[in-house]
């Protein structure tokens, strides 16, 4: 009977060590090396310059940055100087803002609950640009 117990313990140890070896070393043994290497040289077709050589200015009149609102709809008002194109980036949803001859613009914004990040980017006719980023906050609860 003692031989049966000793043999069972020995078989258990062998199987346990084999299982531990498989769990620890098998992933590194079977790790495949890549057979081909792909190298590519990527050059951007369009580069965005952040030079403000034409003194482009962005002025946000309403709403003040970091404002907290209890309504979802807010009107953005502001103006730009020395700019031909004005874009609004609202969480990767880009809108072209129509500006008047004097450079003023007005756009309705729909806020989502929590923080809302907006970036206004103004471009001149030479490819220069400047940007202004601001946050607005919306909560449906009454403050």
Beta strands, then each sheet from edge to edge (+ up, - down):
strand 1: 57-62
strand 2: 67-69
strand 3: 73-81
strand 4: 85-90
strand 5: 93-97
strand 6: 104-110
strand 7: 114-123
strand 8: 129-138
sheet 1: 1+ 3- 6+
sheet 2: 2+ 8+ 7- 4+ 5-
end
